[in-house]
């Protein structure tokens, strides 16, 4: 496993400090990794996407996530703040242009940055494209599980008090954005399990585990996801798709799993049609998870290709 050769806490204002680490070779091909969620934080395994002999890669934890501080903070935590943080990171590390790699929410943020600063992007490798629309949220957390995993959806709804079951998505977001840990804690544990099962092509469980919400650490991702969902990801309707023309000839590869329930192929297809420099690569027999068969390998090949490494 590659280890960072340096790490720093960057003051990005608004009371936020973000953790950023460098791997690879200083002076190598500049690259930046954007984690998903929002809120999941960068993981050690993400470092394996990069050839450390040739690439100078930065991985960081977005506001409120991972090792950044304050943990789980939602104040001054919007898409626009995160885009500004990426630009601050670029300047701090002296990158003129960067290869940007991101999956799921990381793809959303990569597109938002690239449409704002196209001149600073050398290439994009995206997995499981998500454009931050209300329709996508409705699909991922209501329509897809209702139609394709109805037993899972039923257990997700049944975990709520009876009066909150008519619209489980809305009810969970209300609970997850409640400041009381007694309210958001159990909801976060159930949401986390629900989303994990949806993300896997062959999940080990078909329904939520009874009693799983009662104990253990509160998972961070549902808290920050709910904050962004409640605010439509701080994007105007259709903003990223409409802005795809700004990507122009930026080279890009989209790695999209055929059976991704959270981020379906249609979204990746739609943006690839408006982005001349993009190639869409479909991975068969895989779901949303980067650990499903073929997904990680396809991403690594794309990173190697766009970094110009032969």
Secondary structure by P-SEA (a helix, b strand, c coil): cccccbbbbbbccccbbbbbbbcccccccbbbbbbccccccccccccccccccccbbbbbbcccccccccccccccccaaaaaaaaaaaaaaacccccccccccaaaaaaaaaaaaccccccbbbbcccccccaaaaaaacccccccccaaaaaaaaaaccccccccaaaaaaaaaacccccaaaaaaaaaaaaaaaaacccccccccccccccccccccaaaaaaaaaaacccccccccccccccccccccccccccccccccaaaaaaaaaacccbbbbbbccccccccccaaaaaaaaaaaaaaccc
